[in-house]
Amino acid sequence: MFTTEERVTRLEEDFMVLSARCGQQASARAYEALTPVYAQLDVLTDRVDQMAGQLKQVEQRTEQIDAKVDLLRDEMRERFEGVEKRFAAIDRRFERLERRMDDMAKSNAVMFQAILDKLSERASEN
């Protein structure tokens, strides 16, 4: 038979082995439980990385489009300024033509009046 001291020592050793086994089993169970979670987190991390890459591409494309819009806006502004200058030139030409037509109408009126005067003088002479 074992002495009390030997039994206590053996119980302490058995308790330590049991504690170690329980700890190992608890760790193994925790690892088994968390492995799918970590796998899902990896998948989610990959998806977030993909979305971040896509977002970066969208931002780059947006910047490119903004640059093109600015260029087009500047080009259209230049074209409209050119069109406005052409309209102004056309308006000036119309004004000159109107003045010339007014001058021609006045000179024609003077000529017709002179012709009428001569006709009336000839009629009175005859």
Buried (B, 14 or more C-beta within 10 A) or exposed (E): EEEEEEEEEEEEEEEEEEEEEEEEEEEEEEEEEEEEEEEEEEEEEEEEEEEEEEEEEEEEEEEEEEEEEEEEEEEEEEEEEEEEEEEEEEEEEEEEEEEEEEEEEEEEEEEEEEEEEEEEEEEEEE
